[in-house]
Amino acid sequence: MDAITTRSKPPYLLGLICLIPLVGAFAGLGLLLYGLLVYKDKWLSIIGAAGILWTVLIYSSLFYAGTHASVFKKGFENISQMQLNSLVKDIEFYKLSHGQYPDRLEQLKEDDPLAPINDPSKGMNTKGISYFNYEKMGDKYLLFSSGQDGIPNTRDDLFPKVTITDSTKIGLIKQH
């Protein structure tokens, strides 16, 4: 028999790899091309196209959930709260090191490149860089997150939750 006239059965089972998001898109592309160009098999091409569409569907769903689902929004809010609490320590340490509070949060990056000055509370809805709200007021400072809406001084604002036993030793102006 001639090798050209004898064809093996198309690798339909490879279509199972298409169920793995991202990897499945590449496998789907390969199966689609094999179905169209090598095997000239309509079902293998359909399996390949379905693998690509599956990855698009999964990632689109994750993106939509990340921007609209309340459980994701609450998660970003929790992260923001933890970072605010940590940021108070960074600001106070800055004062110990430099003798005064920073004029702006970006100055904290000079001593600690990992200082959490970016506000994650808006989640994936953030366009550009969004910093926590910080205002130095003499020997005190105000620090808070604008929350989900990104508008300062609204109901969804987040403030640091730190226990202050002696308010003369810390410059944070507590609000609620």
Secondary structure, DSSP 8 states (H G I E B T S, - for coil): --TTT------GGGGGGGGSTTHHHHHHHHHHHIIIIIS--HHHHHHHHHHHHHHHHHHHHHHHHHHH-HHHHHHHHHHHHHHHHHHHHHHHHHHHHHSS--SSGGGHHHH-TT---B--TTGGG--S--B-EEEEETTEEEEEB-TTTT-SSSTT-B------S-TTS--B----
